Amino acid sequence: MEKKTNTILTFILAILFFSLIAAYTIEYGLGHKPCKLCIYQRVPYFFSILLVLNILLTKIYVKPSLLLLALISLCGSVLAFYHFGIEQGFFSESSVCEAQNLTNNLSKEEILKQLKENIVSCKDVSFRILGLSLAAINMVLSLVLSVIFLKLFKSTTIKISEKI
């Protein structure tokens, strides 16, 4: 693997870590409770961190990992676009946003407990950076990462000593 690719992946790893640290700081440090889609949008970041670390540390399965990273980032971008669409009123909130427990067998106590919880709607934006919601920022960042990973996939050559 080229040194340039290594540098790019290290930089991306830092961005991924920073993004998750920022999300948890906003949640726990600043007290902005995330909605369910906000939490789901963190999942691609965790998988991406693991895959980038795998590439940087083991240097095996580089090309398939880069392709998988591109797909994971694209999925993250689609999820963020859906969330952004709900915020903007393009889409209506789904059961993912509204439902606490999808079973119909709730006791009175469970129902009261759920009503007392402060459930955050996916359409409410409680935190903005430069006027943009975190879903909008995530949508753009994930799309850019997807393009970068795809370009790295196309430009990476496999040496005979490396595994596919």
C-alpha beads as a LAMMPS data file, in Angstrom:
LAMMPS data file: protein, C-alpha beads

164 atoms
163 bonds

1 atom types
1 bond types

-500.0 500.0 xlo xhi
-500.0 500.0 ylo yhi
-500.0 500.0 zlo zhi

Masses

1 110.0

Atoms # bond

1 1 1 0.000 0.000 0.000
2 1 1 1.303 3.427 -0.918
3 1 1 2.399 5.952 1.682
4 1 1 -0.096 8.473 0.235
5 1 1 -2.977 6.036 0.779
6 1 1 -1.718 5.374 4.285
7 1 1 -1.693 9.108 5.031
8 1 1 -5.190 9.603 3.614
9 1 1 -6.571 6.696 5.649
10 1 1 -4.912 7.996 8.818
11 1 1 -6.482 11.410 8.227
12 1 1 -9.885 9.813 7.600
13 1 1 -9.504 7.748 10.772
14 1 1 -8.929 10.972 12.709
15 1 1 -12.051 12.507 11.135
16 1 1 -14.112 9.429 12.031
17 1 1 -12.911 9.502 15.642
18 1 1 -13.461 13.259 15.862
19 1 1 -17.009 12.890 14.489
20 1 1 -17.955 10.305 17.105
21 1 1 -16.294 12.260 19.915
22 1 1 -18.177 15.372 18.784
23 1 1 -21.482 13.471 18.715
24 1 1 -20.979 12.141 22.240
25 1 1 -19.785 15.553 23.479
26 1 1 -22.898 17.202 22.074
27 1 1 -25.042 14.496 23.661
28 1 1 -23.453 14.133 27.098
29 1 1 -21.419 17.326 27.472
30 1 1 -23.928 19.804 26.073
31 1 1 -27.076 17.852 26.964
32 1 1 -28.646 17.554 23.498
33 1 1 -30.470 14.232 23.471
34 1 1 -30.233 12.519 20.060
35 1 1 -33.153 10.967 18.238
36 1 1 -33.045 7.343 17.113
37 1 1 -31.839 8.192 13.605
38 1 1 -28.985 10.256 15.082
39 1 1 -27.886 7.196 17.019
40 1 1 -28.250 4.917 13.981
41 1 1 -26.081 7.291 11.949
42 1 1 -23.167 6.549 14.292
43 1 1 -23.078 2.877 13.328
44 1 1 -21.367 3.361 9.943
45 1 1 -18.665 5.371 11.702
46 1 1 -17.910 2.494 14.084
47 1 1 -17.695 -0.014 11.219
48 1 1 -15.542 2.396 9.214
49 1 1 -13.128 2.856 12.104
50 1 1 -12.725 -0.912 12.414
51 1 1 -12.145 -1.375 8.692
52 1 1 -9.675 1.509 8.402
53 1 1 -7.766 0.197 11.411
54 1 1 -7.713 -3.245 9.783
55 1 1 -6.225 -1.769 6.605
56 1 1 -3.650 0.338 8.437
57 1 1 -2.549 -2.333 10.898
58 1 1 -2.747 -5.596 8.981
59 1 1 -2.493 -4.433 5.361
60 1 1 -4.588 -7.420 4.277
61 1 1 -7.829 -7.371 2.331
62 1 1 -7.145 -3.751 1.395
63 1 1 -9.191 -3.559 -1.821
64 1 1 -12.272 -5.353 -0.497
65 1 1 -12.101 -3.254 2.673
66 1 1 -11.932 -0.027 0.663
67 1 1 -14.915 -1.095 -1.421
68 1 1 -16.835 -2.037 1.717
69 1 1 -15.913 1.330 3.267
70 1 1 -17.287 3.105 0.194
71 1 1 -20.562 1.166 0.488
72 1 1 -20.825 1.737 4.256
73 1 1 -20.243 5.466 3.790
74 1 1 -22.803 5.570 0.989
75 1 1 -25.345 3.831 3.245
76 1 1 -24.523 6.334 5.991
77 1 1 -25.119 9.158 3.539
78 1 1 -28.481 7.706 2.495
79 1 1 -29.516 7.336 6.147
80 1 1 -28.430 10.913 6.865
81 1 1 -30.320 12.111 3.750
82 1 1 -33.456 10.367 5.019
83 1 1 -33.012 12.030 8.420
84 1 1 -32.395 15.415 6.770
85 1 1 -35.538 14.871 4.684
86 1 1 -37.569 14.269 7.833
87 1 1 -36.132 17.437 9.383
88 1 1 -37.061 19.446 6.293
89 1 1 -40.524 17.888 5.963
90 1 1 -39.746 16.030 2.717
91 1 1 -40.525 12.718 4.418
92 1 1 -42.859 11.939 7.296
93 1 1 -41.487 10.419 10.458
94 1 1 -41.451 6.662 10.331
95 1 1 -42.061 4.162 13.087
96 1 1 -38.286 4.097 13.556
97 1 1 -38.496 7.629 14.944
98 1 1 -41.662 7.273 16.959
99 1 1 -41.788 3.758 18.356
100 1 1 -40.205 2.954 21.679
101 1 1 -41.328 -0.641 21.839
102 1 1 -42.965 -2.291 18.857
103 1 1 -44.669 -5.043 20.838
104 1 1 -48.341 -4.680 21.610
105 1 1 -48.077 -6.393 24.993
106 1 1 -47.173 -3.370 27.118
107 1 1 -48.288 -3.164 30.715
108 1 1 -49.690 0.054 32.194
109 1 1 -46.420 0.645 33.994
110 1 1 -44.374 0.293 30.785
111 1 1 -46.687 2.665 28.942
112 1 1 -46.437 5.253 31.738
113 1 1 -42.662 4.858 31.824
114 1 1 -42.425 5.462 28.074
115 1 1 -44.680 8.520 28.324
116 1 1 -42.437 9.992 31.037
117 1 1 -39.311 9.536 28.924
118 1 1 -38.269 12.513 26.867
119 1 1 -38.489 11.018 23.380
120 1 1 -36.770 13.194 20.798
121 1 1 -38.497 13.520 17.441
122 1 1 -36.395 12.949 14.330
123 1 1 -37.784 16.141 12.819
124 1 1 -36.607 18.367 15.680
125 1 1 -33.135 19.854 15.243
126 1 1 -31.716 20.682 18.660
127 1 1 -28.141 21.451 17.577
128 1 1 -26.743 23.222 14.533
129 1 1 -23.263 24.045 13.299
130 1 1 -23.053 27.046 10.958
131 1 1 -26.819 26.775 10.525
132 1 1 -26.673 23.150 9.391
133 1 1 -28.153 20.231 11.267
134 1 1 -25.861 17.364 12.185
135 1 1 -27.806 15.162 9.756
136 1 1 -27.005 17.560 6.898
137 1 1 -23.320 17.660 7.854
138 1 1 -23.240 13.874 8.185
139 1 1 -24.912 13.457 4.793
140 1 1 -22.220 15.518 3.064
141 1 1 -19.320 14.035 5.054
142 1 1 -20.468 10.464 4.418
143 1 1 -20.898 11.122 0.710
144 1 1 -17.414 12.672 0.483
145 1 1 -15.935 9.716 2.385
146 1 1 -17.690 7.318 0.025
147 1 1 -16.139 9.038 -2.991
148 1 1 -12.680 9.067 -1.367
149 1 1 -12.881 5.369 -0.493
150 1 1 -14.022 4.545 -4.020
151 1 1 -11.113 6.512 -5.509
152 1 1 -8.692 4.761 -3.152
153 1 1 -10.211 1.426 -4.185
154 1 1 -9.669 2.213 -7.870
155 1 1 -6.120 3.476 -7.400
156 1 1 -4.869 0.786 -5.029
157 1 1 -2.864 -1.996 -6.570
158 1 1 -2.331 -5.277 -4.825
159 1 1 1.156 -6.601 -4.500
160 1 1 1.657 -10.328 -4.715
161 1 1 2.593 -10.404 -1.024
162 1 1 -0.781 -8.838 -0.076
163 1 1 -3.983 -10.813 0.123
164 1 1 -6.947 -9.811 -1.988

Bonds

1 1 1 2
2 1 2 3
3 1 3 4
4 1 4 5
5 1 5 6
6 1 6 7
7 1 7 8
8 1 8 9
9 1 9 10
10 1 10 11
11 1 11 12
12 1 12 13
13 1 13 14
14 1 14 15
15 1 15 16
16 1 16 17
17 1 17 18
18 1 18 19
19 1 19 20
20 1 20 21
21 1 21 22
22 1 22 23
23 1 23 24
24 1 24 25
25 1 25 26
26 1 26 27
27 1 27 28
28 1 28 29
29 1 29 30
30 1 30 31
31 1 31 32
32 1 32 33
33 1 33 34
34 1 34 35
35 1 35 36
36 1 36 37
37 1 37 38
38 1 38 39
39 1 39 40
40 1 40 41
41 1 41 42
42 1 42 43
43 1 43 44
44 1 44 45
45 1 45 46
46 1 46 47
47 1 47 48
48 1 48 49
49 1 49 50
50 1 50 51
51 1 51 52
52 1 52 53
53 1 53 54
54 1 54 55
55 1 55 56
56 1 56 57
57 1 57 58
58 1 58 59
59 1 59 60
60 1 60 61
61 1 61 62
62 1 62 63
63 1 63 64
64 1 64 65
65 1 65 66
66 1 66 67
67 1 67 68
68 1 68 69
69 1 69 70
70 1 70 71
71 1 71 72
72 1 72 73
73 1 73 74
74 1 74 75
75 1 75 76
76 1 76 77
77 1 77 78
78 1 78 79
79 1 79 80
80 1 80 81
81 1 81 82
82 1 82 83
83 1 83 84
84 1 84 85
85 1 85 86
86 1 86 87
87 1 87 88
88 1 88 89
89 1 89 90
90 1 90 91
91 1 91 92
92 1 92 93
93 1 93 94
94 1 94 95
95 1 95 96
96 1 96 97
97 1 97 98
98 1 98 99
99 1 99 100
100 1 100 101
101 1 101 102
102 1 102 103
103 1 103 104
104 1 104 105
105 1 105 106
106 1 106 107
107 1 107 108
108 1 108 109
109 1 109 110
110 1 110 111
111 1 111 112
112 1 112 113
113 1 113 114
114 1 114 115
115 1 115 116
116 1 116 117
117 1 117 118
118 1 118 119
119 1 119 120
120 1 120 121
121 1 121 122
122 1 122 123
123 1 123 124
124 1 124 125
125 1 125 126
126 1 126 127
127 1 127 128
128 1 128 129
129 1 129 130
130 1 130 131
131 1 131 132
132 1 132 133
133 1 133 134
134 1 134 135
135 1 135 136
136 1 136 137
137 1 137 138
138 1 138 139
139 1 139 140
140 1 140 141
141 1 141 142
142 1 142 143
143 1 143 144
144 1 144 145
145 1 145 146
146 1 146 147
147 1 147 148
148 1 148 149
149 1 149 150
150 1 150 151
151 1 151 152
152 1 152 153
153 1 153 154
154 1 154 155
155 1 155 156
156 1 156 157
157 1 157 158
158 1 158 159
159 1 159 160
160 1 160 161
161 1 161 162
162 1 162 163
163 1 163 164
